[in-house]
């Protein structure tokens, strides 16, 4: 399958192409599916970092369509990993629903990167939703000793069963039902976060939800709370109008 003009641009940006092969799949909830892959040699070339993501190519009525997904439980020695799909309408979710061992999918690695906060945070503040759940878990795995407060926006009742990798001894999860296009999540974070910032210089804030909400909260944290730029990481993972096919990665 050709990748169209987007593929040409990614090639110019030195994107690396791979082919992944499905080895299995499982339904985590009725709206969330995990698919397992062999990596086509990717991890041996690139290594692994927290929140690492790849662009997966799908056919959308015969036209190339790409979405970005976070690499989960990567094993470079075995050349394997998983991707997680928050299921909605659209060709990517449809592909994930039908994925079977032996299926292949084309992928491009370009643009993924992560700079770990230094020094290690005294407290981690995370804002996300099912689309960013895989990245949240890699972030928590990378900083296992750091206390964390997580605002997690939910849409479906079954979202309560999604596997956040939290340790109750040091992690607090605040689930916020999605209402008014994310307004309730914004209100919760802006009303609660200031009282939790005992150590502003040591805090680290990571935000990844819909693009509008992410921009609003990132601006609030940087301008109103005046956190240093290197202690805030924000990236919109999906767009409600343009991309109802939300996924376990960025709408990039």
C-alpha positions as CSV (number, residue, x, y, z in Angstrom):
1,X,0.0,0.0,0.0
2,X,1.3,3.4,-1.0
3,X,1.4,6.1,1.7
4,X,0.4,9.1,-0.4
5,X,1.8,12.6,0.2
6,X,2.0,12.0,4.0
7,X,4.4,9.1,3.3
8,X,6.5,11.3,1.1
9,X,6.8,14.0,3.8
10,X,7.7,11.4,6.4
11,X,10.4,10.0,4.1
12,X,11.8,13.5,3.7
13,X,11.8,13.8,7.5
14,X,13.8,10.5,7.7
15,X,11.0,8.4,8.9
16,X,11.8,4.7,9.1
17,X,9.4,2.2,7.6
18,X,8.7,-1.3,9.1
19,X,6.2,-4.1,8.8
20,X,4.6,-5.5,11.9
21,X,3.0,-8.9,12.2
22,X,0.1,-9.7,14.5
23,X,0.7,-12.5,17.0
24,X,-2.5,-12.2,19.0
25,X,-5.2,-9.9,20.3
26,X,-7.5,-9.5,23.3
27,X,-10.4,-7.4,24.4
28,X,-9.5,-5.5,27.5
29,X,-13.1,-4.0,27.7
30,X,-15.9,-3.7,25.2
31,X,-14.3,-0.4,24.0
32,X,-10.6,-1.2,24.3
33,X,-8.5,-3.8,22.5
34,X,-4.9,-4.8,22.8
35,X,-3.1,-6.2,19.7
36,X,0.3,-8.0,20.0
37,X,3.0,-7.8,17.3
38,X,6.4,-8.8,16.2
39,X,8.3,-5.6,15.3
40,X,10.0,-6.3,11.9
41,X,13.3,-5.4,13.4
42,X,12.3,-1.9,14.7
43,X,13.2,-2.1,18.4
44,X,16.7,-3.4,17.6
45,X,17.3,-0.3,15.5
46,X,15.6,2.3,17.6
47,X,15.5,1.2,21.2
48,X,12.7,2.1,23.5
49,X,11.7,5.2,25.5
50,X,8.7,6.2,27.6
51,X,5.6,7.2,25.6
52,X,7.2,6.0,22.4
53,X,4.8,5.9,19.5
54,X,4.7,4.7,15.8
55,X,2.5,5.7,12.9
56,X,0.4,2.8,11.7
57,X,-1.0,2.8,8.1
58,X,-4.5,1.7,7.3
59,X,-6.6,1.7,4.1
60,X,-9.6,4.1,4.3
61,X,-11.8,3.4,1.3
62,X,-8.6,2.8,-0.7
63,X,-6.8,5.8,0.5
64,X,-3.8,5.7,2.9
65,X,-4.7,6.7,6.5
66,X,-2.3,6.9,9.4
67,X,-2.7,7.2,13.1
68,X,-0.1,7.1,15.9
69,X,-0.1,4.5,18.7
70,X,2.0,4.1,21.8
71,X,4.3,1.1,22.0
72,X,3.4,-1.0,25.1
73,X,5.4,-3.7,26.8
74,X,8.2,-3.5,24.3
75,X,10.7,-6.4,24.4
76,X,13.7,-5.5,22.2
77,X,15.3,-8.9,22.7
78,X,12.2,-10.8,21.5
79,X,11.3,-8.1,18.9
80,X,7.8,-7.8,20.3
81,X,5.4,-5.2,21.6
82,X,1.7,-4.4,21.9
83,X,-0.6,-1.6,20.7
84,X,-3.8,-0.6,22.5
85,X,-6.9,0.7,20.6
86,X,-9.7,2.8,22.2
87,X,-12.4,1.6,19.9
88,X,-14.7,4.0,18.0
89,X,-16.0,4.3,14.5
90,X,-13.3,4.5,11.8
91,X,-11.0,2.3,9.7
92,X,-8.3,2.0,12.4
93,X,-10.7,0.7,15.0
94,X,-12.3,-1.6,12.5
95,X,-8.9,-3.0,11.6
96,X,-8.1,-3.6,15.3
97,X,-11.5,-5.4,15.9
98,X,-10.7,-7.9,13.1
99,X,-6.9,-8.3,13.7
100,X,-5.8,-12.0,13.7
101,X,-2.4,-13.7,14.0
102,X,-0.5,-13.5,10.8
103,X,-2.1,-10.1,9.7
104,X,0.5,-7.5,8.8
105,X,0.4,-3.7,9.0
106,X,2.8,-1.1,7.7
107,X,4.3,1.5,10.1
108,X,6.6,4.5,10.1
109,X,8.6,5.7,13.1
110,X,9.1,9.4,12.9
111,X,8.7,12.2,15.5
112,X,8.6,10.1,18.7
113,X,10.8,11.4,21.5
114,X,10.9,11.9,25.2
115,X,13.2,13.8,27.5
116,X,13.0,12.5,31.0
117,X,12.6,15.3,33.6
118,X,15.9,16.0,35.5
119,X,16.1,15.9,38.4
120,X,13.4,13.3,38.9
121,X,10.1,14.9,39.9
122,X,9.0,15.1,43.5
123,X,5.5,14.6,42.2
124,X,4.0,13.6,38.8
125,X,0.7,15.2,37.7
126,X,-1.0,13.4,34.8
127,X,-4.1,14.4,32.8
128,X,-5.3,11.9,30.2
129,X,-8.0,9.6,28.9
130,X,-8.3,6.1,27.3
131,X,-6.5,7.3,24.2
132,X,-3.4,8.2,26.2
133,X,-3.7,5.3,28.7
134,X,-0.9,3.3,27.0
135,X,1.5,6.4,27.3
136,X,0.4,7.0,30.9
137,X,1.3,3.5,31.8
138,X,4.8,3.7,30.2
139,X,5.3,7.0,32.1
140,X,4.4,5.4,35.4
141,X,6.6,2.4,34.6
142,X,9.5,4.8,33.9
143,X,9.2,6.6,37.3
144,X,8.1,3.9,39.7
145,X,9.2,5.7,42.9
146,X,7.6,9.0,42.1
147,X,4.2,9.8,43.7
148,X,1.5,10.7,41.1
149,X,-1.9,12.3,40.9
150,X,-3.8,11.2,37.7
151,X,-6.9,12.9,36.3
152,X,-8.4,10.3,34.0
153,X,-11.4,11.3,31.8
154,X,-13.9,8.5,31.1
155,X,-16.6,8.1,28.4
156,X,-17.9,4.6,28.9
157,X,-18.8,2.7,32.1
158,X,-16.3,0.1,31.2
159,X,-13.5,2.7,31.3
160,X,-13.4,2.1,35.0
161,X,-11.9,-1.3,34.2
162,X,-9.1,-0.1,32.1
163,X,-5.7,-1.2,33.4
164,X,-4.0,1.9,34.8
165,X,-0.7,0.6,36.3
166,X,-1.0,2.4,39.6
167,X,0.4,1.6,43.0
168,X,-2.3,2.7,45.6
169,X,0.5,3.5,48.0
170,X,1.9,6.3,45.8
171,X,-0.6,6.9,43.0
172,X,-4.0,8.6,43.2
173,X,-6.5,8.4,40.4
174,X,-9.3,10.9,40.0
175,X,-11.8,9.8,37.3
176,X,-13.7,12.5,35.6
177,X,-16.7,11.7,33.3
178,X,-16.4,13.4,29.9
179,X,-19.0,16.2,29.7
180,X,-19.3,19.4,27.6
181,X,-16.4,18.6,25.4
182,X,-14.0,18.2,28.2
183,X,-15.1,21.2,30.3
184,X,-15.5,19.1,33.4
185,X,-12.0,17.8,33.2
186,X,-10.6,21.4,32.8
187,X,-12.6,22.5,35.8
188,X,-11.4,19.6,37.9
189,X,-7.8,20.2,37.1
190,X,-7.8,23.9,37.4
191,X,-9.6,23.8,40.7
192,X,-7.6,21.0,42.3
193,X,-4.1,21.2,40.9
194,X,-3.0,24.5,42.6
195,X,-3.7,23.1,46.1
196,X,-1.5,20.1,45.3
197,X,1.5,22.0,44.1
198,X,3.6,21.9,47.3
199,X,6.8,21.9,45.3
200,X,6.4,23.7,42.1
201,X,10.1,23.5,41.1
202,X,10.0,19.7,41.6
203,X,6.6,19.0,40.0
204,X,6.2,17.5,36.6
205,X,2.9,17.9,34.6
206,X,2.1,15.6,31.7
207,X,-1.1,16.3,29.7
208,X,-2.5,14.2,26.8
209,X,-6.2,14.3,26.0
210,X,-8.2,15.9,23.2
211,X,-6.4,18.8,21.5
212,X,-8.6,21.6,22.8
213,X,-8.5,20.4,26.4
214,X,-4.8,19.8,26.2
215,X,-4.1,23.3,24.9
216,X,-6.3,24.9,27.5
217,X,-4.7,23.1,30.4
218,X,-1.1,23.5,29.1
219,X,-1.7,27.2,28.8
220,X,-3.1,27.3,32.3
221,X,-0.2,25.4,33.9
222,X,2.4,27.5,32.1
223,X,0.9,30.9,32.3
224,X,-1.3,30.9,35.4
225,X,0.7,28.5,37.6
226,X,4.0,29.6,36.1
227,X,5.6,26.1,36.0
228,X,8.9,26.0,34.1
229,X,8.6,24.9,30.5
230,X,10.9,21.9,31.1
231,X,8.5,20.6,33.8
232,X,5.4,20.6,31.5
233,X,4.8,18.1,28.6
234,X,1.6,18.4,26.7
235,X,0.4,16.9,23.4
236,X,-3.1,16.7,22.0
237,X,-3.9,13.0,21.2
238,X,-7.2,13.4,19.3
239,X,-9.6,15.9,17.7
240,X,-13.3,15.3,18.3
241,X,-14.5,16.7,15.0
242,X,-11.7,15.6,12.6
243,X,-11.0,12.3,14.3
244,X,-13.8,10.3,16.0
245,X,-11.5,7.3,15.6
246,X,-9.6,7.9,18.8
247,X,-6.7,5.6,19.5
248,X,-4.1,4.6,22.0
249,X,-1.8,7.3,20.6
250,X,-1.6,10.7,19.1
251,X,-3.8,12.1,16.4
252,X,-0.6,13.2,14.7
